[in-house]
Amino acid sequence: MSLAGAAAWPSAVSAQAQAPAKAAPPKSSPPGPKQQTSPTAQQAPVSIEQALYLIRSALMTLNDANRTGNYTVLRDLAAPGFQERNTAANLALIFSDLRNRNFDLGGAAILAPQLSAAPALDADGMLRLTGFFPTRPLQINFDLKFQVVANQWRIFGIAITTPPAPPVPPEGAPGARKE
């Protein structure tokens, strides 16, 4: 899925800003023990817990905007480039399909997301988080981009699609869950 458009996922809705100069990730880290890494090991830009928070926060903010029809908070919490490129009215138009279908993104608050790739910085220094929530009957696919602003990750791009969830394997079939 492209944050700039909807070509990769059918019925994708997305908004983003133009990429600015590279930004450094936040210098602060959450309290707790630091993991030791070897000099050759690549350190993730955020922990899994931070990634989960960013994903859920972005989707719940969008969900609230869709439920109320008010996209100013989503816009105001985003990176300055996102704000410059997207008015609240533009965001209402971009996400009108989700809003008109009364699609509830609430599954993002309670289910664990399945990441397509580990959290990573792109060539512009933006944090990219992609994956899906295994909701049914429609799955929530997300592609999020965050920029560091004042030492905080802020939304720079957001794309959401809701394709049909894959079929559940029949009981006893390989890959079927046993409860």
Secondary structure as UniProt FT lines:
FT   TURN            3..4
FT   TURN            10..11
FT   STRAND          13..16
FT   TURN            39..40
FT   HELIX           48..68
FT   HELIX           72..77
FT   HELIX           80..85
FT   HELIX           88..94
FT   HELIX           96..100
FT   TURN            101..102
FT   HELIX           107..110
FT   STRAND          114..115
FT   STRAND          120..121
FT   TURN            123..124
FT   STRAND          127..133
FT   STRAND          140..149
FT   TURN            150..151
FT   STRAND          152..161
FT   TURN            171..172
FT   TURN            174..175
//
